[in-house]
Amino acid sequence: MRSICVFCGASAGHDPLYATTAGALGRELAARSIGLVTGGGKVGLMGVVADAALGAGGHVTGVIPRSLEEREVAHRGLTRLHVVETLHERKALMHGLSDAFVALPGGFGTLDELFETVTWAQLGLHAKPIGLVNPGGYFDDLLAFVEGATAQGFVSGANRALLTVHEDVPTLLDALVR
């Protein structure tokens, strides 16, 4: 596995555990010589995971739309920064650069990226592993929804299995890399 795309918040959230987990993920990717692909921002968990990977000697590629670059939220210290015109281009390039996907806590943008990735796998557009780091149970309510949708027949068991979930970063990465 050469690179993992991480979807996460442009905010750090209120619980310091989220930033601690993002930092652990960045360092663990660098320790395993796995490149990090991010949304290219310097803010929130996106900045934390990138800085942690860089600080541990890792390779970080960012992909940011021009409109966000112009708002000065682009991380200028990344190994490589791609500037694209639209969010659609951003997601397509991030997918093309990545061998797997991991979501950390975040909001609507993170969920959009995560569920689009799961949907693309469900449709057979890729067969790359997808993981969710669930620090402190952040995603428990979302996972309860997914389990309910599965129980009600809207998500098949095979499609539910596309999403690997762990609270612990090394355990999640071990499951994705197998």
Steps between C-alpha positions, in 0.01 A plus 500: 500500500657824383251765616189548709256785458375644827166681518462716810380828640630844413425557868664321792173454689459549874654179632883497497480125432417576135823692442696240697357228274569701183860548610534129577369415152746734330795361696392139445471552124849649491637214715356249253633697200145556376441835334216722621254660259290781649274784398801732508393725786709622792204533736325262739564128503614525138794712612568283805524173306716662230737666748535177698587301188746764382655526845560125497667516159196399295387602153182710483309589185221754522223571251319831546252696290624840386224677696635360828860567400402864438348517852851419624409167661741302280782322682817632336731255676374183334721277291270566205193725462264464205269795436183406309198700392209314663416274792409228248850519352644492851319179592582332169871580531511396866345167401747453217799568726389262776510127567261518798285749691464588867255739662569681825245718682360781292179656379296506181802514266659199666176305482452598135847370413459184708160404363591581142801270539283223646241550225767479229621172654141374519460575129825321417684817396789408732598217733718700738468450878300757698547558872352713771692601813245537780676680788290520813199366311474812278331304220281275719173668398596486133589133533166434670332658196702277266408192705133608492513552122652153469234346725227672296636369169635827357865397538602142423727314737768490231484877458501556878820295508668757273551721806760386756474672839745516793576748778869419486711632210752212473221240516306676225807529277584133557145408390520719188844385389437126533 
